[in-house]
């Protein structure tokens, strides 16, 4: 094979590598912005207070920039973040200062509700491929929301993880504490893993959004602009097992001349799982005569107890 052909193939290979997500170029200030995490021996109590001694050992970071309404301006209120970890969890501590705590918007809602209120949210690129990751959010009332990131910035809100987050309003603003189990995150085994990170704070009454990694409003991309969490040496990937038991319920009714009898039959799902589950039948009798609705499937096994 001639030298020119080899040279051309090498150039093509280099171009493909440069375009792949794992080697995508990071834009903006995230290329040079790092936050050091601290390994802790004792897990903090997740109550939103940040009163544990371990938080005083973790280096704080308050380098936020206003994204809206004044693009690129200094935030109107200070936000401080800390990151810690142990063999089981990744911890975040947030202090969101506010000179008038009575005006903090802390609205209660169901989990995964992106309710209009004061909040902080985290974008984590644990695989460090600048393309896929996780989104976690907690508002000033402690309402949690999460999702899975794809294609740099697209969030799948159907994804749910088991994690803990609490918030508390204080005399100087409001705080949040978050514990994310390592089993909920996917990251490669490495002696010194690096996670991509961005954090946003929302101040509802001002309509203000502040970012740890500043991105102009005219720019696109989320994980491709993320900064980095360092100091995660010794972090070992974990795997989670999720079990979802189920049963099949079938109602049936029998009619007699004097009274009707209705049965709820818990049918053995032997055709779905192995080994088959035991069956139970609860019988409910009532006075009115109803048309028979009983149906029978030979493949389903049932037992009846009156």
C-alpha positions as CSV (number, residue, x, y, z in Angstrom):
1,X,0.0,0.0,0.0
2,X,1.5,3.4,-1.0
3,X,2.5,6.0,1.5
4,X,-0.1,8.5,0.3
5,X,-3.0,6.0,0.9
6,X,-1.7,5.2,4.4
7,X,-1.5,8.9,5.1
8,X,-5.1,9.4,3.9
9,X,-6.4,6.6,6.0
10,X,-4.6,7.9,9.1
11,X,-6.2,11.4,8.5
12,X,-9.7,9.8,8.2
13,X,-9.2,7.8,11.4
14,X,-8.1,10.9,13.3
15,X,-11.1,12.8,11.9
16,X,-13.5,10.1,13.1
17,X,-12.0,10.0,16.5
18,X,-12.3,13.8,16.8
19,X,-16.0,13.6,15.9
20,X,-16.9,10.8,18.3
21,X,-18.7,11.8,21.5
22,X,-15.9,10.4,23.8
23,X,-13.4,12.8,22.1
24,X,-15.7,15.7,21.5
25,X,-14.1,19.1,22.1
26,X,-15.4,21.0,25.1
27,X,-16.4,24.5,24.5
28,X,-16.3,27.6,26.8
29,X,-14.9,28.0,30.3
30,X,-15.6,24.4,31.2
31,X,-12.4,23.4,29.5
32,X,-10.4,25.0,32.4
33,X,-12.8,24.9,35.3
34,X,-12.4,22.2,38.0
35,X,-14.0,21.5,41.3
36,X,-12.2,19.2,43.8
37,X,-14.3,16.6,45.6
38,X,-13.3,15.5,49.1
39,X,-13.5,11.9,50.3
40,X,-15.1,11.7,53.7
41,X,-15.1,9.0,56.3
42,X,-18.5,9.7,57.8
43,X,-21.6,10.3,55.7
44,X,-23.4,13.6,56.3
45,X,-27.0,13.6,57.6
46,X,-29.1,14.7,54.7
47,X,-31.4,17.3,56.3
48,X,-30.5,20.5,54.3
49,X,-28.7,22.1,57.2
50,X,-25.0,21.6,56.3
51,X,-24.1,21.5,60.0
52,X,-21.9,18.4,59.9
53,X,-18.2,18.9,60.5
54,X,-17.3,17.2,57.2
55,X,-18.6,20.2,55.2
56,X,-16.0,22.4,56.8
57,X,-13.4,20.1,55.4
58,X,-14.6,20.4,51.8
59,X,-13.4,23.3,49.6
60,X,-16.3,25.7,48.7
61,X,-16.7,27.1,45.2
62,X,-18.8,30.2,44.4
63,X,-17.7,31.0,40.8
64,X,-21.2,31.5,39.4
65,X,-22.2,33.8,36.5
66,X,-25.6,35.2,35.7
67,X,-27.3,33.7,32.6
68,X,-30.6,35.5,32.8
69,X,-31.7,38.3,32.7
70,X,-28.3,39.9,32.5
71,X,-26.2,37.6,30.3
72,X,-22.7,37.3,31.7
73,X,-23.2,39.6,34.7
74,X,-22.3,39.0,38.4
75,X,-25.1,37.1,40.2
76,X,-27.3,39.2,42.5
77,X,-26.9,36.6,45.2
78,X,-24.1,34.3,46.2
79,X,-24.2,30.6,45.7
80,X,-21.7,28.2,47.2
81,X,-21.3,24.5,46.4
82,X,-19.3,21.7,47.9
83,X,-18.8,18.1,46.6
84,X,-17.9,15.1,48.8
85,X,-18.0,11.3,48.3
86,X,-17.4,8.0,50.0
87,X,-17.6,4.4,48.8
88,X,-21.4,4.5,48.5
89,X,-22.5,8.0,47.6
90,X,-21.7,11.3,45.9
91,X,-22.7,14.3,48.1
92,X,-23.5,17.9,47.2
93,X,-23.9,20.7,49.6
94,X,-25.4,24.0,48.4
95,X,-25.7,27.3,50.2
96,X,-28.0,29.7,48.3
97,X,-27.7,33.1,50.0
98,X,-30.7,35.4,50.0
99,X,-31.0,38.7,51.9
100,X,-34.7,38.3,52.3
101,X,-35.5,34.6,53.2
102,X,-39.2,35.4,53.6
103,X,-39.4,35.9,49.9
104,X,-37.9,32.6,48.9
105,X,-40.3,30.7,46.7
106,X,-40.6,27.2,48.3
107,X,-43.5,25.5,46.7
108,X,-44.5,21.9,47.5
109,X,-45.4,19.6,44.6
110,X,-45.1,15.9,43.6
111,X,-41.8,14.4,42.8
112,X,-40.5,15.1,39.3
113,X,-42.7,18.3,39.1
114,X,-40.6,21.1,37.7
115,X,-42.6,23.6,39.8
116,X,-42.0,27.3,39.4
117,X,-39.9,28.1,42.5
118,X,-36.4,28.7,43.7
119,X,-34.2,25.7,42.8
120,X,-30.8,24.3,42.1
121,X,-30.1,21.6,39.5
122,X,-27.1,19.5,38.6
123,X,-25.9,18.2,35.2
124,X,-23.6,15.2,35.6
125,X,-21.5,13.6,32.9
126,X,-20.2,10.6,34.8
127,X,-19.0,8.8,31.6
128,X,-17.1,12.0,30.7
129,X,-18.1,11.6,27.0
130,X,-19.7,15.1,26.8
131,X,-22.9,13.5,25.4
132,X,-24.8,11.4,28.0
133,X,-25.4,12.0,31.7
134,X,-27.9,12.7,34.5
135,X,-30.0,15.6,35.7
136,X,-30.9,16.2,39.3
137,X,-33.0,19.0,40.8
138,X,-34.2,20.1,44.2
139,X,-36.2,23.2,45.0
140,X,-36.3,25.2,48.2
141,X,-39.1,23.1,49.6
142,X,-37.2,19.8,49.0
143,X,-39.1,18.7,45.9
144,X,-36.9,16.3,43.9
145,X,-36.8,15.7,40.1
146,X,-34.4,13.8,38.0
147,X,-33.8,12.7,34.4
148,X,-31.3,11.1,32.0
149,X,-29.4,13.2,29.5
150,X,-28.8,12.2,25.9
151,X,-27.4,14.0,22.8
152,X,-25.6,16.6,25.0
153,X,-28.7,18.4,26.3
154,X,-31.9,16.3,25.7
155,X,-33.5,15.2,29.0
156,X,-35.5,12.0,29.4
157,X,-37.8,12.9,32.4
158,X,-39.1,9.3,32.6
159,X,-35.9,8.1,34.1
160,X,-36.0,7.8,37.9
161,X,-33.3,7.0,40.4
162,X,-33.3,6.3,44.1
163,X,-31.5,9.2,45.8
164,X,-32.0,11.6,48.7
165,X,-32.2,15.4,48.8
166,X,-33.4,17.9,51.4
167,X,-33.7,21.6,51.6
168,X,-34.0,24.1,54.5
169,X,-34.6,27.8,54.7
170,X,-32.2,29.6,57.0
171,X,-31.6,33.1,58.2
172,X,-29.2,33.8,55.3
173,X,-31.1,32.1,52.5
174,X,-31.7,28.4,51.9
175,X,-29.5,25.3,51.8
176,X,-29.7,21.9,50.1
177,X,-28.0,18.6,50.7
178,X,-28.0,15.8,48.1
179,X,-26.8,12.2,48.3
180,X,-26.7,10.2,45.0
181,X,-25.8,6.5,45.3
182,X,-23.0,5.4,43.1
183,X,-25.2,2.5,42.0
184,X,-27.5,5.0,40.3
185,X,-24.6,6.3,38.1
186,X,-22.7,4.7,35.3
187,X,-19.0,5.5,35.0
188,X,-16.0,3.6,33.8
189,X,-13.5,2.0,36.2
190,X,-10.5,4.3,36.5
191,X,-7.8,5.1,39.1
192,X,-8.8,8.8,38.8
193,X,-12.2,9.2,37.2
194,X,-13.4,12.7,36.2
195,X,-17.0,13.7,36.0
196,X,-18.4,16.5,34.0
197,X,-20.5,19.0,36.0
198,X,-22.6,22.1,35.7
199,X,-24.9,23.6,38.3
200,X,-27.7,26.1,37.8
201,X,-29.6,28.1,40.5
202,X,-33.0,29.7,39.9
203,X,-34.3,32.7,41.8
204,X,-38.0,32.9,41.0
205,X,-38.9,36.4,42.2
206,X,-36.1,37.9,40.1
207,X,-36.5,35.6,37.1
208,X,-32.8,35.0,37.5
209,X,-30.7,32.0,36.4
210,X,-27.1,31.6,37.6
211,X,-24.7,29.0,36.2
212,X,-21.5,27.5,37.6
213,X,-20.3,27.1,34.0
214,X,-21.3,30.1,32.0
215,X,-22.9,29.6,28.6
216,X,-24.1,32.5,26.5
217,X,-27.8,32.5,25.7
218,X,-26.9,32.3,22.0
219,X,-24.9,29.0,22.6
220,X,-26.1,25.4,22.5
221,X,-25.0,22.3,24.4
222,X,-25.0,21.4,28.0
223,X,-22.6,18.5,28.8
224,X,-20.2,19.6,26.0
225,X,-19.7,22.8,28.0
226,X,-19.5,21.2,31.5
227,X,-16.7,21.7,34.0
228,X,-15.0,18.9,35.9
229,X,-15.1,17.2,39.3
230,X,-11.7,16.0,40.2
231,X,-10.3,14.2,43.3
232,X,-12.5,11.1,42.8
233,X,-9.6,8.7,43.2
234,X,-10.7,5.2,44.5
235,X,-14.2,5.6,43.2
236,X,-15.5,2.1,42.2
237,X,-18.5,1.5,39.9
238,X,-21.4,-0.3,41.4
239,X,-24.3,-2.2,39.9
240,X,-27.9,-2.1,41.1
241,X,-30.5,-4.9,40.8
242,X,-34.1,-3.9,40.5
243,X,-36.9,-6.4,41.3
244,X,-40.5,-5.7,40.3
245,X,-42.9,-8.3,41.6
246,X,-46.4,-8.4,40.1
247,X,-49.6,-10.4,40.3
248,X,-52.6,-10.9,38.0
249,X,-56.1,-10.1,39.4
250,X,-59.3,-11.4,37.8
251,X,-62.8,-10.5,39.1
252,X,-65.6,-13.1,38.8
253,X,-69.3,-13.2,40.0
254,X,-71.6,-16.1,40.6
255,X,-75.4,-15.7,40.7
256,X,-77.9,-17.8,42.8
257,X,-81.6,-17.3,43.4
258,X,-81.1,-15.7,46.8
259,X,-77.8,-13.9,46.7
260,X,-74.8,-13.1,44.5
261,X,-71.3,-14.0,45.3
262,X,-68.3,-12.0,43.9
263,X,-64.8,-13.3,44.0
264,X,-61.4,-11.6,43.4
265,X,-59.1,-14.3,42.1
266,X,-55.3,-13.7,42.3
267,X,-54.2,-15.9,39.4
268,X,-50.8,-17.6,39.4
269,X,-48.6,-16.0,36.8
270,X,-47.0,-19.3,36.0
271,X,-47.1,-18.5,32.3
272,X,-45.1,-15.3,33.0
273,X,-42.5,-16.0,35.6
274,X,-40.9,-19.1,37.1
275,X,-41.3,-20.5,39.7
276,X,-45.1,-19.9,39.8
277,X,-46.6,-17.9,42.7
278,X,-49.2,-19.2,45.0
279,X,-52.8,-18.0,44.5
280,X,-55.2,-16.5,46.9
281,X,-58.9,-15.8,46.5
282,X,-60.9,-13.4,48.5
283,X,-64.7,-13.8,48.4
284,X,-67.2,-10.9,48.8
285,X,-70.9,-11.6,49.1
286,X,-73.5,-9.0,48.5
287,X,-77.3,-9.1,48.4
288,X,-78.2,-7.9,45.0
289,X,-78.5,-10.3,42.1
290,X,-76.1,-9.4,39.3
291,X,-75.6,-11.0,35.9
292,X,-72.9,-13.5,35.8
293,X,-69.6,-12.1,34.6
294,X,-67.5,-15.1,35.3
295,X,-65.0,-16.1,32.6
296,X,-62.5,-18.9,32.7
297,X,-59.1,-19.3,31.0
298,X,-57.8,-22.8,31.1
299,X,-54.2,-21.6,31.2
300,X,-54.7,-19.7,34.5
301,X,-54.7,-21.5,37.8
302,X,-56.8,-20.2,40.7
303,X,-57.9,-21.3,44.2
304,X,-60.9,-20.1,46.1
305,X,-61.5,-19.6,49.8
306,X,-64.8,-18.4,51.1
